[in-house]
């Protein structure tokens, strides 16, 4: 999810893995593991902001929010903007109990997150 998101944007900007890693201060071998989903995404907002800058993603825009959401979800966290919405948080226990037995895919969860944001 997060790794694919970043890799797709990196490739769209014609950045090689080595050049991208040089710009973000990461080891190419380790970053390759992030892109393949073996290692978790960075947690610090400073690093995520640097990634956005190198990838040409405007801070505060939809793509930026997707970057943050993908990072949180790939780390097994609920995106912060959803957690700050009291209406969404009040629905989470019932939602999690329901999906606990259904096991939705990550893609289905991302679609749900998108719908919640659009309706919120």
Biotite code that builds the C-alpha atoms (Angstrom):
import biotite.structure as struc

atoms = struc.array([
    struc.Atom([0.000, 0.000, 0.000], chain_id="A", res_id=1, res_name="UNK", atom_name="CA", element="C"),
    struc.Atom([2.335, 2.799, 1.228], chain_id="A", res_id=2, res_name="UNK", atom_name="CA", element="C"),
    struc.Atom([5.322, 1.358, -0.599], chain_id="A", res_id=3, res_name="UNK", atom_name="CA", element="C"),
    struc.Atom([3.396, 1.016, -3.839], chain_id="A", res_id=4, res_name="UNK", atom_name="CA", element="C"),
    struc.Atom([2.032, 4.547, -3.431], chain_id="A", res_id=5, res_name="UNK", atom_name="CA", element="C"),
    struc.Atom([5.550, 5.997, -3.050], chain_id="A", res_id=6, res_name="UNK", atom_name="CA", element="C"),
    struc.Atom([7.137, 3.776, -5.718], chain_id="A", res_id=7, res_name="UNK", atom_name="CA", element="C"),
    struc.Atom([4.464, 4.726, -8.288], chain_id="A", res_id=8, res_name="UNK", atom_name="CA", element="C"),
    struc.Atom([5.014, 8.433, -7.667], chain_id="A", res_id=9, res_name="UNK", atom_name="CA", element="C"),
    struc.Atom([8.804, 8.044, -7.623], chain_id="A", res_id=10, res_name="UNK", atom_name="CA", element="C"),
    struc.Atom([8.723, 6.290, -10.988], chain_id="A", res_id=11, res_name="UNK", atom_name="CA", element="C"),
    struc.Atom([6.283, 8.864, -12.401], chain_id="A", res_id=12, res_name="UNK", atom_name="CA", element="C"),
    struc.Atom([8.919, 11.516, -11.603], chain_id="A", res_id=13, res_name="UNK", atom_name="CA", element="C"),
    struc.Atom([11.608, 9.371, -13.290], chain_id="A", res_id=14, res_name="UNK", atom_name="CA", element="C"),
    struc.Atom([13.563, 9.038, -10.046], chain_id="A", res_id=15, res_name="UNK", atom_name="CA", element="C"),
    struc.Atom([15.740, 5.978, -9.686], chain_id="A", res_id=16, res_name="UNK", atom_name="CA", element="C"),
    struc.Atom([15.739, 4.273, -6.304], chain_id="A", res_id=17, res_name="UNK", atom_name="CA", element="C"),
    struc.Atom([19.299, 5.474, -5.654], chain_id="A", res_id=18, res_name="UNK", atom_name="CA", element="C"),
    struc.Atom([18.586, 9.088, -6.605], chain_id="A", res_id=19, res_name="UNK", atom_name="CA", element="C"),
    struc.Atom([15.393, 9.125, -4.543], chain_id="A", res_id=20, res_name="UNK", atom_name="CA", element="C"),
    struc.Atom([17.206, 7.667, -1.538], chain_id="A", res_id=21, res_name="UNK", atom_name="CA", element="C"),
    struc.Atom([20.023, 10.190, -1.871], chain_id="A", res_id=22, res_name="UNK", atom_name="CA", element="C"),
    struc.Atom([17.447, 13.001, -1.735], chain_id="A", res_id=23, res_name="UNK", atom_name="CA", element="C"),
    struc.Atom([15.639, 11.600, 1.327], chain_id="A", res_id=24, res_name="UNK", atom_name="CA", element="C"),
    struc.Atom([18.734, 10.415, 3.174], chain_id="A", res_id=25, res_name="UNK", atom_name="CA", element="C"),
    struc.Atom([17.880, 6.697, 3.177], chain_id="A", res_id=26, res_name="UNK", atom_name="CA", element="C"),
    struc.Atom([19.800, 3.550, 2.302], chain_id="A", res_id=27, res_name="UNK", atom_name="CA", element="C"),
    struc.Atom([18.510, 2.161, -1.041], chain_id="A", res_id=28, res_name="UNK", atom_name="CA", element="C"),
    struc.Atom([18.523, -1.418, 0.257], chain_id="A", res_id=29, res_name="UNK", atom_name="CA", element="C"),
    struc.Atom([16.377, -0.524, 3.252], chain_id="A", res_id=30, res_name="UNK", atom_name="CA", element="C"),
    struc.Atom([14.094, 1.781, 1.283], chain_id="A", res_id=31, res_name="UNK", atom_name="CA", element="C"),
    struc.Atom([13.505, -0.968, -1.274], chain_id="A", res_id=32, res_name="UNK", atom_name="CA", element="C"),
    struc.Atom([12.142, -3.035, 1.609], chain_id="A", res_id=33, res_name="UNK", atom_name="CA", element="C"),
    struc.Atom([9.778, -0.194, 2.526], chain_id="A", res_id=34, res_name="UNK", atom_name="CA", element="C"),
    struc.Atom([8.523, -0.028, -1.056], chain_id="A", res_id=35, res_name="UNK", atom_name="CA", element="C"),
    struc.Atom([7.948, -3.801, -1.046], chain_id="A", res_id=36, res_name="UNK", atom_name="CA", element="C"),
    struc.Atom([6.080, -3.677, 2.284], chain_id="A", res_id=37, res_name="UNK", atom_name="CA", element="C"),
    struc.Atom([8.743, -5.633, 4.204], chain_id="A", res_id=38, res_name="UNK", atom_name="CA", element="C"),
    struc.Atom([9.684, -2.690, 6.427], chain_id="A", res_id=39, res_name="UNK", atom_name="CA", element="C"),
    struc.Atom([7.142, -0.198, 7.811], chain_id="A", res_id=40, res_name="UNK", atom_name="CA", element="C"),
    struc.Atom([6.874, 3.358, 6.514], chain_id="A", res_id=41, res_name="UNK", atom_name="CA", element="C"),
    struc.Atom([8.529, 6.194, 8.410], chain_id="A", res_id=42, res_name="UNK", atom_name="CA", element="C"),
    struc.Atom([6.589, 7.524, 11.378], chain_id="A", res_id=43, res_name="UNK", atom_name="CA", element="C"),
    struc.Atom([7.941, 11.047, 11.643], chain_id="A", res_id=44, res_name="UNK", atom_name="CA", element="C"),
    struc.Atom([5.952, 13.794, 10.002], chain_id="A", res_id=45, res_name="UNK", atom_name="CA", element="C"),
    struc.Atom([9.249, 15.462, 9.078], chain_id="A", res_id=46, res_name="UNK", atom_name="CA", element="C"),
    struc.Atom([10.302, 12.418, 7.015], chain_id="A", res_id=47, res_name="UNK", atom_name="CA", element="C"),
    struc.Atom([6.844, 12.135, 5.439], chain_id="A", res_id=48, res_name="UNK", atom_name="CA", element="C"),
    struc.Atom([6.986, 15.844, 4.549], chain_id="A", res_id=49, res_name="UNK", atom_name="CA", element="C"),
    struc.Atom([10.402, 15.304, 2.943], chain_id="A", res_id=50, res_name="UNK", atom_name="CA", element="C"),
    struc.Atom([9.016, 12.379, 0.939], chain_id="A", res_id=51, res_name="UNK", atom_name="CA", element="C"),
    struc.Atom([6.128, 14.553, -0.218], chain_id="A", res_id=52, res_name="UNK", atom_name="CA", element="C"),
    struc.Atom([8.501, 17.334, -1.266], chain_id="A", res_id=53, res_name="UNK", atom_name="CA", element="C"),
    struc.Atom([10.787, 15.012, -3.244], chain_id="A", res_id=54, res_name="UNK", atom_name="CA", element="C"),
    struc.Atom([7.760, 13.365, -4.872], chain_id="A", res_id=55, res_name="UNK", atom_name="CA", element="C"),
    struc.Atom([6.250, 16.735, -5.820], chain_id="A", res_id=56, res_name="UNK", atom_name="CA", element="C"),
    struc.Atom([3.232, 16.258, -3.581], chain_id="A", res_id=57, res_name="UNK", atom_name="CA", element="C"),
    struc.Atom([1.696, 19.527, -2.371], chain_id="A", res_id=58, res_name="UNK", atom_name="CA", element="C"),
    struc.Atom([1.410, 19.647, 1.406], chain_id="A", res_id=59, res_name="UNK", atom_name="CA", element="C"),
    struc.Atom([-2.232, 19.742, 2.476], chain_id="A", res_id=60, res_name="UNK", atom_name="CA", element="C"),
    struc.Atom([-3.617, 18.425, -0.819], chain_id="A", res_id=61, res_name="UNK", atom_name="CA", element="C"),
    struc.Atom([-5.495, 15.175, -1.431], chain_id="A", res_id=62, res_name="UNK", atom_name="CA", element="C"),
    struc.Atom([-2.388, 13.310, -2.498], chain_id="A", res_id=63, res_name="UNK", atom_name="CA", element="C"),
    struc.Atom([-0.580, 14.503, 0.647], chain_id="A", res_id=64, res_name="UNK", atom_name="CA", element="C"),
    struc.Atom([-3.407, 13.239, 2.831], chain_id="A", res_id=65, res_name="UNK", atom_name="CA", element="C"),
    struc.Atom([-3.286, 9.924, 0.971], chain_id="A", res_id=66, res_name="UNK", atom_name="CA", element="C"),
    struc.Atom([0.447, 9.702, 1.697], chain_id="A", res_id=67, res_name="UNK", atom_name="CA", element="C"),
    struc.Atom([-0.208, 10.196, 5.421], chain_id="A", res_id=68, res_name="UNK", atom_name="CA", element="C"),
    struc.Atom([-3.160, 7.781, 5.415], chain_id="A", res_id=69, res_name="UNK", atom_name="CA", element="C"),
    struc.Atom([-1.198, 5.095, 3.569], chain_id="A", res_id=70, res_name="UNK", atom_name="CA", element="C"),
    struc.Atom([1.695, 5.464, 6.024], chain_id="A", res_id=71, res_name="UNK", atom_name="CA", element="C"),
    struc.Atom([-0.607, 5.148, 9.051], chain_id="A", res_id=72, res_name="UNK", atom_name="CA", element="C"),
    struc.Atom([-2.566, 2.206, 7.673], chain_id="A", res_id=73, res_name="UNK", atom_name="CA", element="C"),
    struc.Atom([0.594, 0.384, 6.600], chain_id="A", res_id=74, res_name="UNK", atom_name="CA", element="C"),
    struc.Atom([1.840, 0.732, 10.190], chain_id="A", res_id=75, res_name="UNK", atom_name="CA", element="C"),
    struc.Atom([-1.463, -0.723, 11.443], chain_id="A", res_id=76, res_name="UNK", atom_name="CA", element="C"),
    struc.Atom([-2.747, 2.631, 12.733], chain_id="A", res_id=77, res_name="UNK", atom_name="CA", element="C"),
    struc.Atom([-5.960, 4.525, 12.117], chain_id="A", res_id=78, res_name="UNK", atom_name="CA", element="C"),
    struc.Atom([-5.229, 7.812, 10.310], chain_id="A", res_id=79, res_name="UNK", atom_name="CA", element="C"),
    struc.Atom([-5.071, 10.741, 12.730], chain_id="A", res_id=80, res_name="UNK", atom_name="CA", element="C"),
    struc.Atom([-7.660, 12.860, 10.958], chain_id="A", res_id=81, res_name="UNK", atom_name="CA", element="C"),
    struc.Atom([-10.194, 10.047, 11.352], chain_id="A", res_id=82, res_name="UNK", atom_name="CA", element="C"),
    struc.Atom([-9.339, 9.678, 15.026], chain_id="A", res_id=83, res_name="UNK", atom_name="CA", element="C"),
    struc.Atom([-9.987, 13.393, 15.557], chain_id="A", res_id=84, res_name="UNK", atom_name="CA", element="C"),
    struc.Atom([-13.549, 13.076, 14.212], chain_id="A", res_id=85, res_name="UNK", atom_name="CA", element="C"),
    struc.Atom([-15.828, 12.177, 17.153], chain_id="A", res_id=86, res_name="UNK", atom_name="CA", element="C"),
    struc.Atom([-18.574, 10.821, 14.897], chain_id="A", res_id=87, res_name="UNK", atom_name="CA", element="C"),
    struc.Atom([-16.174, 8.440, 13.181], chain_id="A", res_id=88, res_name="UNK", atom_name="CA", element="C"),
    struc.Atom([-14.572, 7.363, 16.464], chain_id="A", res_id=89, res_name="UNK", atom_name="CA", element="C"),
    struc.Atom([-17.990, 6.577, 17.964], chain_id="A", res_id=90, res_name="UNK", atom_name="CA", element="C"),
    struc.Atom([-18.681, 4.202, 15.055], chain_id="A", res_id=91, res_name="UNK", atom_name="CA", element="C"),
    struc.Atom([-15.319, 2.430, 15.182], chain_id="A", res_id=92, res_name="UNK", atom_name="CA", element="C"),
    struc.Atom([-16.135, -0.216, 17.840], chain_id="A", res_id=93, res_name="UNK", atom_name="CA", element="C"),
    struc.Atom([-19.148, -1.495, 15.895], chain_id="A", res_id=94, res_name="UNK", atom_name="CA", element="C"),
    struc.Atom([-17.239, -1.296, 12.626], chain_id="A", res_id=95, res_name="UNK", atom_name="CA", element="C"),
    struc.Atom([-14.255, -3.220, 13.998], chain_id="A", res_id=96, res_name="UNK", atom_name="CA", element="C"),
    struc.Atom([-16.480, -5.914, 15.534], chain_id="A", res_id=97, res_name="UNK", atom_name="CA", element="C"),
    struc.Atom([-18.241, -6.313, 12.183], chain_id="A", res_id=98, res_name="UNK", atom_name="CA", element="C"),
    struc.Atom([-15.111, -6.500, 10.051], chain_id="A", res_id=99, res_name="UNK", atom_name="CA", element="C"),
    struc.Atom([-13.392, -8.691, 12.635], chain_id="A", res_id=100, res_name="UNK", atom_name="CA", element="C"),
    struc.Atom([-15.313, -11.647, 11.333], chain_id="A", res_id=101, res_name="UNK", atom_name="CA", element="C"),
    struc.Atom([-15.353, -10.568, 7.677], chain_id="A", res_id=102, res_name="UNK", atom_name="CA", element="C"),
    struc.Atom([-11.639, -9.656, 7.215], chain_id="A", res_id=103, res_name="UNK", atom_name="CA", element="C"),
    struc.Atom([-11.809, -6.926, 4.551], chain_id="A", res_id=104, res_name="UNK", atom_name="CA", element="C"),
    struc.Atom([-8.833, -6.353, 2.276], chain_id="A", res_id=105, res_name="UNK", atom_name="CA", element="C"),
    struc.Atom([-6.608, -3.288, 2.685], chain_id="A", res_id=106, res_name="UNK", atom_name="CA", element="C"),
    struc.Atom([-8.104, -1.924, -0.544], chain_id="A", res_id=107, res_name="UNK", atom_name="CA", element="C"),
    struc.Atom([-11.614, -2.225, 0.889], chain_id="A", res_id=108, res_name="UNK", atom_name="CA", element="C"),
    struc.Atom([-10.527, -0.452, 4.069], chain_id="A", res_id=109, res_name="UNK", atom_name="CA", element="C"),
    struc.Atom([-8.944, 2.362, 2.028], chain_id="A", res_id=110, res_name="UNK", atom_name="CA", element="C"),
    struc.Atom([-12.189, 2.769, 0.059], chain_id="A", res_id=111, res_name="UNK", atom_name="CA", element="C"),
    struc.Atom([-14.104, 2.971, 3.330], chain_id="A", res_id=112, res_name="UNK", atom_name="CA", element="C"),
    struc.Atom([-11.687, 5.565, 4.727], chain_id="A", res_id=113, res_name="UNK", atom_name="CA", element="C"),
    struc.Atom([-12.148, 7.620, 1.561], chain_id="A", res_id=114, res_name="UNK", atom_name="CA", element="C"),
    struc.Atom([-15.945, 7.421, 1.830], chain_id="A", res_id=115, res_name="UNK", atom_name="CA", element="C"),
    struc.Atom([-15.870, 8.393, 5.496], chain_id="A", res_id=116, res_name="UNK", atom_name="CA", element="C"),
    struc.Atom([-13.773, 11.454, 4.682], chain_id="A", res_id=117, res_name="UNK", atom_name="CA", element="C"),
    struc.Atom([-16.044, 12.483, 1.822], chain_id="A", res_id=118, res_name="UNK", atom_name="CA", element="C"),
    struc.Atom([-19.176, 12.128, 3.937], chain_id="A", res_id=119, res_name="UNK", atom_name="CA", element="C"),
    struc.Atom([-17.613, 13.721, 7.036], chain_id="A", res_id=120, res_name="UNK", atom_name="CA", element="C"),
])
